[in-house]
Amino acid sequence: MTLRDAYLSYKMEVPVHFSHVSTKGAIDAIRYFKDLGANITCEVTPHHIYFSDRNDLKVNPPIRKEKDRLALLDMIKKGYVDCIATDHAPHTKEEKENGKPGFIGLETAFSTSYMTLVKGGIISLNDLIRLMSTNPSKLLEIKKGKIKEGYMADFTLIDLDKIYEYKEEDILSKSKNSLFLNQKLQGEIVRVYKKGILKYDLNGKTL
């Protein structure tokens, strides 16, 4: 389907955006038609670049093989991936027990991406900011993603050196179905501002 839609984007000169790209075949098709000049954009999720070969993690699209994860990392490094998006899915405990795919990922998105991509030596911190903030804002044509006059003052303060343990009692989502519970992560969110107003403080939690 990715190959077909990428071809149609190129042939008909229409924009196409691919979400949750997870396989080597899909990202290779996107790369090929981007190189031909097709108006294509795409995003990957933090969990598809973090996990591989995990059949026990029920998510859609599923966690892929290591070759797929490495292909995504390579295409991120080469600039073919436009955005990182979380696919945040706050299901209840009962829904998960009944087989509902997906899990929360908003609160751990930066830390896991930072660990995988920046600490992993794939891209720079500035490149990660572009993937998670500047590029999505540009793609959606909203005035965010830059600290600049005329743009919404939505920004996040992060302690890049802080290694913390992600515990269930710290989760602010109504759902607790995270794959990263009790794991040590790096890059802790300290404050979050929306339209210049402080909405989250690490010590005060939600305000």
Buried (B, 14 or more C-beta within 10 A) or exposed (E): EBBEBBBBBBEEEEEBBBEBBBBBEBBBBBBBBBEEEBBBBBBBBBBBBBBBEBEEEBBEBEBBEEEBBEBBBBBBBEEBBBBBBBBBBBBEEEBBEEEBBBBBBBBBBBBBBBBBBBEEEBBEBEBBBBBBBBBBBBBEEEEBBBEEEEBBEBBBBBBEEBEBEBEEEEBEBEBBBBBBBEBEBBBBBEBBBBEEEEEBBBEEEEE
